[in-house]
């Protein structure tokens, strides 16, 4: 199949006429018009076969995840998603694979109002690069740099499921379907991110592990964090694994959860409680630097490191 036929067949249908799209898929570049009194929030992620996903991953799940990880970045900024650019490098034009990938991408795009406005395709080792643009009111974006000593630390959802699923796959073990879904079809917390605007002092999405990502907030904010390990929310499967092995790493250092970790000043706690955001308090921001995780007796757990491509 020729390149332009591939685009027309599988990706032109992924370009709904979203607000602000003056010219989308089919030309040399897209023409977009940002709404008045909005700033653009831009993010880009690349998923590489064998590094970010297994070569035999269900392509429909992969289409979902490619968009979800970018949407999660926008959620962490409190932004509203708008437009996407998709670049696919493919070993071959596999009709069944492309069709399934498009289904997964389209379902999530339509759910969150994302218009695909362009991109590129080429031949080579399988990789997916997606650039996403969102919108936010001037001066209202959630940043990593606003945490201050005394702020409480919260996370949405539960942590560790994706890491546990990945560990099982790497060791060729049967993986529970619910855990596998957390790894392959994460749900970006966009509504939560929008609700936290004006409430949270800092925010980040958990892609490389709680300790690592909270560490980025501490670094950018010039402060320290203390996390109560027992308070970190976890599913029954992660709790059972923790009781069996005593290994905190999937919960505290595992990546791919795509939940939000955020800080809230004490005077905003009531506003958080009224916001509808389902979250769990896990610790506190303090003066100093770095992230310390303590058990129920206050004893510090051994240091843990999240995912790093070049470590």
C-alpha positions as CSV (number, residue, x, y, z in Angstrom):
1,X,0.0,0.0,0.0
2,X,1.3,3.5,-0.9
3,X,2.0,6.0,1.9
4,X,-0.7,8.4,1.0
5,X,-3.3,5.6,0.6
6,X,-2.3,4.3,4.0
7,X,-2.9,7.8,5.6
8,X,-6.2,8.2,3.8
9,X,-7.5,4.8,4.7
10,X,-6.6,4.6,8.4
11,X,-6.0,8.1,9.7
12,X,-8.1,10.7,7.8
13,X,-11.1,9.3,9.7
14,X,-9.2,10.1,13.0
15,X,-9.5,13.8,12.2
16,X,-12.8,15.1,13.4
17,X,-13.4,18.8,12.7
18,X,-12.5,20.0,16.2
19,X,-12.7,23.6,17.3
20,X,-9.9,25.8,16.0
21,X,-9.0,23.4,13.1
22,X,-8.8,25.5,10.0
23,X,-6.9,22.8,8.0
24,X,-6.2,19.3,9.2
25,X,-4.9,16.1,7.7
26,X,-4.1,16.1,4.0
27,X,-1.9,19.1,3.4
28,X,1.8,19.9,4.1
29,X,0.9,21.3,7.5
30,X,-2.1,22.0,9.7
31,X,-3.6,25.4,10.3
32,X,-4.9,25.9,13.8
33,X,-6.5,28.9,15.5
34,X,-6.2,29.1,19.3
35,X,-9.1,30.4,21.2
36,X,-8.8,33.9,22.7
37,X,-7.4,34.1,26.2
38,X,-5.9,30.6,26.1
39,X,-2.2,29.5,26.2
40,X,-0.9,26.5,24.3
41,X,0.4,23.5,26.3
42,X,2.5,21.2,24.2
43,X,3.9,17.7,24.9
44,X,5.5,14.9,22.9
45,X,6.1,11.2,23.7
46,X,7.8,8.5,21.7
47,X,7.0,4.8,22.2
48,X,9.6,2.3,20.8
49,X,9.0,-1.4,20.2
50,X,11.0,-3.5,22.6
51,X,11.6,-0.5,24.9
52,X,8.2,0.9,25.8
53,X,6.0,-2.0,24.7
54,X,6.4,-5.6,23.7
55,X,6.4,-6.3,19.9
56,X,3.3,-8.5,20.2
57,X,1.2,-5.9,22.2
58,X,-2.4,-5.7,21.0
59,X,-2.3,-2.8,18.5
60,X,-5.7,-1.5,19.7
61,X,-4.3,-1.2,23.2
62,X,-1.2,0.4,21.7
63,X,-3.3,3.0,19.9
64,X,-5.0,3.8,23.2
65,X,-1.8,4.1,25.2
66,X,0.1,6.2,22.6
67,X,-2.5,8.9,23.1
68,X,-3.1,8.2,26.8
69,X,0.4,8.9,27.9
70,X,0.3,12.3,26.2
71,X,-3.1,13.1,27.6
72,X,-1.7,12.3,31.1
73,X,1.0,15.0,30.6
74,X,-1.8,17.6,29.8
75,X,-3.8,16.4,32.8
76,X,-0.7,17.1,35.0
77,X,-0.7,20.6,33.7
78,X,-4.5,21.2,34.2
79,X,-4.9,21.6,30.4
80,X,-7.8,20.8,28.1
81,X,-6.6,18.6,25.1
82,X,-7.1,19.9,21.6
83,X,-4.9,18.7,18.7
84,X,-2.6,15.8,17.9
85,X,0.2,15.1,15.4
86,X,1.1,11.4,14.9
87,X,4.3,10.0,13.4
88,X,4.4,6.3,12.8
89,X,7.5,4.3,11.8
90,X,6.4,0.9,10.5
91,X,8.3,-2.2,9.4
92,X,5.4,-2.8,6.8
93,X,2.0,-1.6,6.0
94,X,0.1,-4.3,7.9
95,X,-3.6,-3.6,7.3
96,X,-4.9,-5.5,10.3
97,X,-2.4,-3.9,12.7
98,X,-3.1,-0.4,11.4
99,X,-6.9,-0.8,11.6
100,X,-6.7,-2.0,15.2
101,X,-4.3,0.7,16.2
102,X,-6.6,3.3,14.7
103,X,-9.6,1.9,16.7
104,X,-7.8,2.3,20.0
105,X,-6.6,5.8,19.2
106,X,-9.9,7.0,17.8
107,X,-12.0,5.8,20.8
108,X,-9.9,7.8,23.3
109,X,-9.5,10.8,21.0
110,X,-13.2,11.1,20.6
111,X,-13.8,10.7,24.3
112,X,-11.5,13.6,25.1
113,X,-12.2,15.9,22.1
114,X,-8.8,15.4,20.4
115,X,-8.5,16.2,16.7
116,X,-5.7,14.5,14.7
117,X,-4.5,17.3,12.5
118,X,-1.4,15.8,10.8
119,X,1.7,13.7,11.1
120,X,4.0,11.4,9.1
121,X,4.6,7.8,8.2
122,X,7.8,6.1,7.2
123,X,9.3,2.6,7.0
124,X,11.6,1.3,9.7
125,X,11.6,-0.3,13.2
126,X,8.3,0.1,14.9
127,X,7.9,3.3,16.8
128,X,5.2,5.8,17.6
129,X,5.7,9.5,18.2
130,X,2.8,11.7,19.2
131,X,2.7,15.4,19.8
132,X,-0.3,16.8,21.6
133,X,-1.4,20.4,22.2
134,X,-3.7,21.5,24.9
135,X,-5.2,24.7,26.1
136,X,-5.1,26.5,29.5
137,X,-6.1,29.8,30.9
138,X,-3.1,32.2,31.2
139,X,-1.3,31.8,34.5
140,X,-3.5,28.9,35.5
141,X,-1.4,25.9,34.4
142,X,-0.3,23.4,37.1
143,X,3.5,23.3,37.4
144,X,6.0,21.2,39.2
145,X,7.6,24.3,40.9
146,X,4.9,25.5,43.3
147,X,5.2,23.1,46.2
148,X,6.1,24.7,49.6
149,X,6.9,23.3,53.0
150,X,3.7,22.3,54.9
151,X,1.9,21.3,51.7
152,X,0.2,17.9,51.8
153,X,1.0,15.3,49.1
154,X,-1.7,13.4,47.4
155,X,-2.1,10.8,44.6
156,X,-5.1,9.8,42.5
157,X,-6.1,6.1,42.0
158,X,-3.8,3.3,43.1
159,X,-0.2,2.6,42.3
160,X,1.9,-0.4,41.4
161,X,-0.5,-2.3,39.1
162,X,1.3,-1.5,35.9
163,X,4.7,-2.3,37.3
164,X,3.4,-5.7,38.6
165,X,2.0,-6.5,35.2
166,X,5.2,-5.6,33.5
167,X,7.2,-7.7,35.9
168,X,5.0,-10.7,35.2
169,X,5.3,-10.3,31.4
170,X,9.1,-9.9,31.6
171,X,9.2,-13.2,33.5
172,X,6.7,-15.0,31.2
173,X,4.2,-15.4,33.9
174,X,0.4,-15.3,33.5
175,X,-0.8,-11.7,34.3
176,X,-4.2,-10.9,35.7
177,X,-6.4,-9.1,33.2
178,X,-7.0,-6.1,35.4
179,X,-3.3,-5.6,36.0
180,X,-2.6,-5.9,32.3
181,X,-5.2,-3.3,31.5
182,X,-3.6,-0.9,33.8
183,X,-0.3,-1.3,31.9
184,X,-1.7,-1.3,28.4
185,X,-4.7,0.9,28.6
186,X,-4.0,3.6,31.3
187,X,-6.7,6.2,31.9
188,X,-5.4,9.8,31.9
189,X,-6.8,11.8,34.8
190,X,-7.9,14.8,32.7
191,X,-11.0,15.7,34.7
192,X,-9.0,15.5,37.9
193,X,-6.2,17.8,36.5
194,X,-8.8,20.4,35.5
195,X,-10.4,20.3,38.9
196,X,-7.1,20.8,40.6
197,X,-6.4,24.2,38.9
198,X,-6.4,26.8,41.6
199,X,-6.2,24.1,44.4
200,X,-3.0,22.3,43.9
201,X,0.4,24.0,44.3
202,X,2.3,21.5,42.1
203,X,1.4,18.5,40.0
204,X,3.1,15.7,38.0
205,X,1.9,12.5,36.4
206,X,3.4,9.2,37.6
207,X,5.1,7.7,34.6
208,X,8.5,6.7,36.0
209,X,7.5,5.8,39.6
210,X,6.2,7.8,42.6
211,X,9.6,8.4,44.2
212,X,11.2,9.6,41.0
213,X,8.3,11.8,39.9
214,X,7.7,13.3,43.3
215,X,11.4,13.9,43.3
216,X,11.0,16.1,40.2
217,X,8.5,18.3,42.1
218,X,10.9,18.6,45.0
219,X,13.8,19.5,42.6
220,X,11.8,22.1,40.8
221,X,10.2,23.5,44.0
222,X,13.5,23.5,46.0
223,X,12.1,21.4,48.8
224,X,11.9,17.9,50.3
225,X,9.1,15.3,50.7
226,X,8.3,12.7,53.3
227,X,6.0,9.9,52.1
228,X,4.3,7.5,54.5
229,X,4.6,4.1,52.6
230,X,1.6,2.5,54.4
231,X,-0.6,5.3,53.1
232,X,0.2,4.9,49.4
233,X,-3.0,3.5,47.8
234,X,-2.8,0.1,46.2
235,X,-5.0,-2.6,44.7
236,X,-5.6,-5.9,46.4
237,X,-3.2,-7.5,43.9
238,X,-0.4,-5.2,44.8
239,X,-1.1,-5.5,48.5
240,X,-1.0,-9.3,48.2
241,X,2.3,-9.1,46.4
242,X,3.7,-6.8,49.0
243,X,2.7,-9.1,51.8
244,X,4.2,-12.1,50.0
245,X,7.6,-10.6,49.0
246,X,8.0,-7.5,51.1
247,X,9.1,-5.6,48.0
248,X,8.0,-2.0,48.0
249,X,9.5,-1.3,44.5
250,X,6.4,-2.0,42.3
251,X,4.4,0.4,44.5
252,X,6.9,3.2,45.1
253,X,9.2,3.0,42.1
254,X,7.2,1.3,39.4
255,X,6.2,3.3,36.3
256,X,3.3,3.4,33.9
257,X,0.6,4.2,36.4
258,X,-0.2,7.6,34.9
259,X,-1.9,8.7,38.0
260,X,-1.4,12.3,39.3
261,X,0.8,13.2,42.2
262,X,0.1,16.7,43.5
263,X,0.6,19.0,46.5
264,X,-2.0,21.1,48.2
265,X,-1.5,24.0,50.7
266,X,-3.3,23.4,54.0
267,X,-5.6,26.3,53.3
268,X,-6.8,24.6,50.2
269,X,-7.6,21.2,51.7
270,X,-11.4,22.0,52.1
271,X,-11.5,23.1,48.5
272,X,-9.9,19.8,47.5
273,X,-12.5,17.9,49.5
274,X,-15.2,19.7,47.7
275,X,-13.7,19.3,44.2
276,X,-14.8,15.7,43.7
277,X,-11.2,14.5,43.0
278,X,-10.8,11.1,44.5
279,X,-7.3,11.0,46.0
280,X,-5.3,9.8,49.0
281,X,-3.0,11.9,51.3
282,X,0.4,10.2,51.4
283,X,2.8,12.6,53.0
284,X,4.1,16.2,53.4
285,X,6.4,18.7,51.7
286,X,9.2,19.9,54.0
287,X,12.3,22.1,53.9
288,X,15.4,20.4,52.4
289,X,15.8,18.3,49.4
290,X,15.0,14.8,48.1
291,X,12.3,12.3,48.8
292,X,12.3,10.2,52.0
293,X,9.9,7.2,52.4
294,X,9.2,6.0,55.9
295,X,7.3,3.0,57.3
296,X,4.7,3.0,60.0
297,X,7.3,3.3,62.8
298,X,9.0,6.2,61.1
299,X,12.0,4.2,59.9
300,X,13.3,5.2,56.4
301,X,13.0,2.6,53.7
302,X,16.0,2.0,51.4
303,X,16.3,4.5,48.6
304,X,14.5,3.6,45.3
305,X,14.9,4.8,41.8
306,X,12.3,5.1,39.1
307,X,12.8,4.4,35.4
308,X,15.6,6.2,33.6
309,X,16.3,5.5,29.9
310,X,20.0,6.2,30.3
311,X,20.7,5.0,33.8
